[in-house]
Amino acid sequence: MLSVIQIITINDMREIINISLPKELKKVVEEMIKKEKYATKSEFFRDLLRMRIEGKILRELAESRKELSAGKGKLLKSLKDLR
């Protein structure tokens, strides 16, 4: 069961997000933090989010390459070609 996420702003630079996890998932997170030698839980979750974002970008890039290989792309020589 997950509960509400709480966001608190600190010094306009960082925000704190509190999450609630089931005991089993909390244990998995703690084991991964120890195994991967993260300094904090925050660093673990920041890295997890970065990997998720990078994965999305890589999937979009792979899809674009497939479209280009299938001849669905257009060579642009200038910004005018975007029209």
Number of C-alpha atoms within 10 A of each C-alpha: 6 8 10 9 10 11 11 10 10 9 6 7 6 9 12 12 12 12 11 13 13 10 10 8 11 12 12 11 16 15 12 14 18 13 9 10 10 15 10 12 14 13 12 18 14 12 13 12 12 12 12 12 11 12 12 12 12 12 11 12 12 12 12 14 14 13 12 13 10 9 9 10 12 9 8 9 8 7 7 7 9 9 4
